[in-house]
Amino acid sequence: MSPAIHLAADTAHLSAADTGFILICSALVMLMTPGLAFFYGGMVRVGSTLNMLMMSFVSLGVVTVLWVLYGFSLAFGGDHGGLFGWDGDYLGLGGIGVDQIWDGTTIPVFAFAAFQLMFAVLTPALISGALAGRVRFSAWVLFVALWASLVYFPVAHWVWGAGGWAHDLGVIDFAGGTAVHINAGAAALGVLLVIGRRTRRQQHPVRPHNLPLMMLGAGLLWFGWFGFNAGSWLGNNDGVGAVMFLNTQLATAAAMLSWLGYERLRHGTCTTLGAASGAVAGLVAITPSGGCVSPLGALAIGTVTGPLCALATGLKYRFGYDDSLDVVGVHLVGGTIGSLLVGLLATGGVQSADRGLFYGGGLDLLGRQTAGVLGVLAYSLAASAVLALLIDRTLGMRVPHHIETSGLDHAEHTESAYDFTGTDTTARPHVPAEPAPKVNA
């Protein structure tokens, strides 16, 4: 991304094409949150389907309001010590003129704010998959509000805000490998360590209750991710966005195939769950790296990420953290792989002049990428664990065990995802049965 902290007074360079492009990309990224809801919703037990959908969907409401009130200011206001931004003109977005341009771009500030808003909405929703089937909805809403305010908004400033420590260090994160995926994955792990494992009955692997719904969600994520990635260049004039678009497709396809290959070798079959999970892993890994690698590099990233993330999803059994839908194994691990591979595969000829180790750049870029990964991971994990602990000790985050066993939909939302009582045969006209014909003796 090319964020800045100033408002340009000159509107002569406003580009209608770039503005339209970013608004379309913003809508695509917004679609990713309902897509994520379907993806997660199809993977849980039938009695918690609506709860899973709502845990993603509510982020559209909570984070949108906070972003306008103060989130944009914290993320992209004037720098304060490299840790957070702040600008009074950004509070409530009231001090911004409709014709003011985001510095260094050809788009209005409002277009940039809308695009970044959709990233802020999606990121806490990603965490929800790790907690499926055991968290009170009211506690989750509070967690989303606090986490967005104290974790996502500052971390976005670190990575993309002018003056942020990771930004000034030269950490390359094209569209959110650290700020979105490592951030969400580490947060998921932090919360899991606080709230503990599901009941014994629920810890056993459960097949997704609705695979078509899950595949629909994965398809919407893949579709929306083009806006997520290609739009992050904030313009359409120098070809970088086009490279990112192509690399997104290449890495995703390669990761899906390599995950399926891993499944075939280990289990003797290829599953729809594996195809969807592999695709998402590839999308995650190419997010930080796709603007600085070649198409062959994108294929390599996807090929490596698929089986590594598949292996990582099994770590929860070894280390004892109960990650319901493998947020840690896919988003934390996939984001880390993609961010670190920048230090090896950056060509120096697309997004920036920085070269990775395999292109003669030495270890400098890899060191910077490692610092960015570890900094975001450590802060998000610790801060998220503290927030979860505070909420758990006050409101209580876990639902009672009997609700966890039966499903959260009725208890938390008084609704059911699949209501078969509507199949009412009494509405049909009554046709009396014809008497049996008499048989003469």
N, C-alpha and C positions, 0 to 999 in steps of 0.2 A: 504494500500500500504506500501511498504518498501523502500521509497526513501532515497537517501543519496547524499552527496555533494562531494564525493571523487571518483577518478578513481583508480581502483586497478591495480597494475602493473603485478600481477601474473595472467596468463590466464589459469592455470592448471585446474581450476574448471569450466570453461566454459561448459555449458550443451547444446548439440545440441537439445535435446528433449525440454528443457525449452525455448530455443531460438525460435524453430519452433512453440511452443505453443503460445508464446507472439506475434509472427508475424501473426499467424492466428487470434488471438484475436484482434490485431490491425486492420486487414482487416474487421472483424466483426463490430468493433466500427465505422470504416469509413462508412460502409453500413448504419449505423443508420442515418446519415445526409440525404442521399437521401430518406430513409424511413420516416424521419420526414417531408421532403418536400412533399411527397405523402400524409402523414397523414394530414398535414395542408392544402395542396392544395385541397384535396377532401372536406374540410369543409367550404371553402369560396364560395362566389358567382362566377358564371361561368366567369364573365368578369375580375376577378382578379386572376384566377388560375395560370397563368404563373408567375405573380409577386410574388405570395406566394411561388411557387417552387424556383424561383430565390433568394428570400431572404434567404432561407436555403442554396441553392447550392453555392452561391457566397462565403460563409464562407470557403468552401474547398480551395478556391484560396487565399483569403486575409489572413486568419489565418495561413495557411501553410507557406507562405513567411515570415510573422512576427516571427513565431516560430523559424525558422532557423536563422534569422538575430539576434534576441535578446530575443525572448520569452522564450526559454529553459533556458537561463542564468538567466532571472528574476525569473523564477519559481523554478529552481533547482540549481542555483549557490550558492556560499558561502553566508551565512546568513549576513544580515545587519540589526541589531536591531530587529529581529523577523518579519520584515515587507516585505522584498523582498530579492531576491538572486541576486548575480552577480559574474560572473567568465569570465575573458577574453578568456579563452580557449574554452568557449562555444559559443562565438560570431561567427555566421556563421557555427557553428559546425566544425570549421577548426582545432581546437587544439585537436581533439579526434581521437585516433587511432582506426582502424577497429577491433582490437583484444582486446581492453580495456573493462573491465567488470564493470558494474554498481555495486558499492560497496554494499555488503550485499546480492547480488543475484548471479545467475549463467548465466546471460544474458549479451550481449554486451550493451554498452552505447547507440549505435545507435538503438537497438531494444527497449530499454526503452524510448528513445526520440521519436521514431515513435509511440509507444503506447500512450504516453502522448499527443502527437500532436493531435490524433483523439479526445481526450477529449476536448482539447482546441478548435477544430473546431466545435464540436457539441454544446457547451455551448451557445455562442452568437446566434446560429441558433434557439435555444429554445425560445429566447426572441421574435422572429419575429411574433409568433402566436398571441401575445397580440395586435400587431399593424396592423393587417391585414387590407388591403383595404384603407389605408390613408396616407402612408409614401412615400416620393420620394425615388426612388431606389438609386440615387447618395448620398443622405443624409444618407441612411441606410448603404451603403458601408463604408462611413467615420465613422459612429457610430461604426460599427463592429471593424474597425481598432483601434480606440481610446479606446473602451471598453475593447477589448482583452488586450491592452497594459497597461492600467491604472487600470483595475479591475481584469480581470481573472488571468493574470500572477501573480500579487502579492498575490491574494487570494489562488491560488494553492500553493504558497510557504508557506503561513500561515498554511495550512492544512496538506500538504504532505512533505514540504521541511524541512530537518533537521535544527533546529534553528527557524523555524516559530513559532509564539506565540501559535497558536492553537495546533500545533504538540507537542510542549514542554509542553503545559498544560495537554496533555493527551486526547484531544478530539478524539473520535473514529469516523472516517468517512472512511469506507472501500473503497468505489468507487465513492464518490462524492455527498452525500446528501447535504452537505454545499457548497463545492467548485463548484458544477455544478448546482444543482436544486434550492437550496435556493438562490444562487448567481443569477441565471437567473430569477427566479421568482421575487425577490426583484428588480432587474434591470427593469423588465417589468413594475412593479408598478411605479417605479420612472419616467420612460419615459412617462407612461400614464398620470401621474399627470401634466406633462409639456405640452404635445401636445393636451390634451383634448379629448372630446368624438367625435364620428363620427357624421355626419349629422343626423338630426332627422329621416329621412327616413331609414338610414342604422342601426340605433340603435335597431330597432325591430328585435326580434329573426328570423334568417334566417336558414332554414334547409340546411344542407350540399348539395352542388349541385351534388356530386358524391360519394355516400356511398361506392361502391366497391373500389374506389381509396383510400378512407380513411381507409378502412379495410386492404387493401394491405399495406399501410404505417404502420398501427399498428402492423401487422404481421412481417414486416421487423424490426421494433423497438424491438419487443419481441425477435426475433431471434438474432439480433445483441447484445442485452443486456446481453446475456450469455458471450460474449467476454468482454463486459464492466465490468461486475461484477466478473466473475470467473478469468479473466485475471489479475485483480488488485492485486492478491497475488504475481504476478511476478514469479511464479514457480509452480511446479506440484508434489512436492515430499512428502508433509506432510498431504495431504487430506483437507486442509482448502479451497482450490479452489473448490474442489468437494462439500463441504458443501454449499459454496456460490452458486454454480450452482443449486443445489437442492432447496435451500431456495428461490432462484429467481423464480423458477417455482411455488413453493407452494404459495408464497405471491401474485404473479400475478394472479394465478387462484382464490384464495380466494377473492382478491379485485374485480375482475371482477364479481364474483357471488354476492358479497355483494352489489356492486353498482346496479346490476340488481334487486336484492331483494328490495333495496330502491326504485328504479323506479316502481317496481310492486306495492309496498304498497302505494306509493304516487300518481302515475299516472295511475296505472292499466295496464301497458304494459312494455315490455322489448324491448329496442331499440338497434340497432347495434351501434349507437353513444355511448350509455351507456356502452355497452360491451367493445368497444375500449378505452373509457375514463377510465373505471375502471381498465382495464389491465395496462394502462400507469401509473395510480396512484399507483398501487401495485408495479410496477417496480421502480418507484421513491422512494417509502417508504423503500423498502428492500435494496436499494443501499447503504445507510450508515450502515445498521444494520445487514445484512445477514451473515457477518462473525463472529458474536459474539452471535447469538441466535440459539436455537434448531429448528428442523423442526416444532414442535408445536408452538414455538414462531413466526416463519415465517408465519404460518397460522393465528395466532392471529393478527400480524401486518397487513396482507392483509385484514382480516375481518374488522378491525377497520378503516383502511384507506379508503376503498371504499365508505361507506356512509358519512364519514366526508368530503372527498373531493367533493362528490356530493352536500352536503350541502354548502360547501365553494364556489362552482361555482355560487351560488345565491347571495353571498355577494356583488357582483358588482352592483346589482340593489339597494341594501340598502345603500351602501356607495358612489355610483355615479361614480366609475371609470369604464371606458368602455374597458374591457378586451375581445377582440374579440373572442379568442379561448380558454379562461380559463387557461392561463399559470399561473396566480397567484393562482387560485383555485386548480390546480393539482400539479404544480411543487413547488411553495413556500409552500403551505400547506402540500402536501405529503412529501416533503423533511424535513419539520419541524417535522411532526409526526414520521417519521422513525428515525430521529436523536434523538429525545427526548425519544422514546421508548427503545433506547439502554440503557438509564439510569434505565429502569425498568426490561428489559428482558435479558440483557447480562448474559450468564451462567458462564463465567469465564473459560470455557473449550475448546474454539475453537481458535479464533483469538488472544485473550489476556487473562490475568488472571483477568482483571477487571470484577467485578460482579455488576449487577443491583440491584435495591431495592428489587425485588421479589426473588432474589437469595442470600439474606443476605449481600448485599454490601452497604447498607445504601444509603444516598443521595449524596455522593461525586461524583459519576459518572454522575448522573443526573444534578448536578450543573455544571460540566465541559461541558456537552453536551449543556446545556442552554447557557452558555457563548459563545460557538462556534457558535450556531445558531444566537444569538443576534448580535454578532460582525460582522459576514458576512452579515447578513440582513441589519444592519444599514449602513455599509460602501457601500454596493452595491446599496442600494436604493438612498443614498445621492449622490454618485459619478455619478450614471447613470442619475439622474435628472439634475445634473449640466452639464454633457456632452450633454444631449438632449437640454437643454436650450441654450447652446452656439451654437450648430448647428442650432437650430431653429432661433436664432437671426441673424445668418450669412447667411447660405444657404437657410434656411427654410426647415422644415421637412415635413409639411403637403402638400399634393397635393390640388389643387383647388377643391371646392365643386362639380363642375359639373363632374370632372374626378372621384372623389370619388363615385359619384352616378352612373356613367355609367360603372365604372370598370377601373382598372389601366393597363390592358394588352396592349391595343393599344397605350395609351398615353406614357407609360414608356418603352415599348419593341417593339412596332409596330408589334405585333404578336397576334395570337388568339389561345387559347388552342384547340378549336374545329372548324375546318374550313370545313364547309359543301359545299363550292363552288366547291370543287373538284368532287362532284357528277355530272358529265357531261353526260347527255344522248345523246348529239349530236355525241359522238364518236361511237355510235352504227351504224351498217349499216342500211341505210334507206330502209325499206320494204314498198312499197306502199300498201295501203289497197285494198283488193279485192272489186270490184264493187258488189253491191247488186244484187242478181239474179232477172231477170225480171219475172214478174208474168203475164201470159197471161190472158187477160180479158175473 
